[in-house]
């Protein structure tokens, strides 16, 4: 698995994931808020399977190796 998530993309995924999970824990968006685990995990492993399917890559040139 080559990294295909850049710095800004990863930061936004962490932010969105945490907001959704906190909303689920609070009870506002339960159980749909637990879908926030998906962007959070993809940001932590720096790989998005959907990006690889559609051929997208948000990494800068230096970290694509």
C-alpha positions in Angstrom: 0.0 0.0 0.0 1.5 3.3 -1.1 0.4 6.4 0.7 -2.2 8.3 -1.2 -3.4 10.8 1.4 -1.6 14.1 1.7 -1.0 16.3 4.8 -4.0 18.6 4.4 -6.3 15.8 3.3 -5.2 13.7 6.3 -5.8 16.6 8.8 -9.3 17.2 7.4 -10.1 13.5 7.7 -8.9 13.4 11.4 -11.0 16.5 12.1 -14.2 15.2 10.4 -13.7 11.8 11.9 -13.3 13.1 15.5 -16.3 15.5 15.1 -18.5 12.6 13.9 -17.3 10.2 16.7 -17.8 12.8 19.4 -21.3 13.5 18.0 -22.0 9.8 18.3 -20.7 9.6 21.9 -22.8 12.6 22.8 -25.9 10.9 21.3 -26.6 13.6 18.7 -25.8 11.5 15.7 -25.9 8.0 17.1 -25.4 5.5 15.4 -24.5 7.4 12.2 -21.7 9.3 13.8 -19.7 6.1 14.1 -19.0 6.3 10.4 -16.4 8.9 11.5 -14.1 5.9 12.2 -13.6 5.5 8.4 -12.0 8.9 7.7 -10.1 8.7 11.0 -8.6 5.2 10.2 -7.8 6.1 6.6 -5.9 9.2 7.8 -4.0 7.3 10.4 -2.8 4.6 7.9 -2.3 7.3 5.2 -4.2 5.2 2.6 -7.7 5.4 1.1 -8.9 2.4 -0.8 -11.4 4.6 -2.7 -8.6 6.9 -3.9 -6.7 3.9 -5.3 -9.8 2.7 -7.2 -10.4 6.0 -8.8 -6.7 6.8 -9.3 -6.6 9.8 -7.0 -3.6 10.8 -4.9 -3.3 13.9 -2.7 0.3 13.3 -1.5 3.0 15.7 -2.5 5.6 14.4 -4.9 8.3 13.8 -2.2 6.1 11.4 -0.1 4.7 9.3 -3.0 7.6 6.9 -3.0 
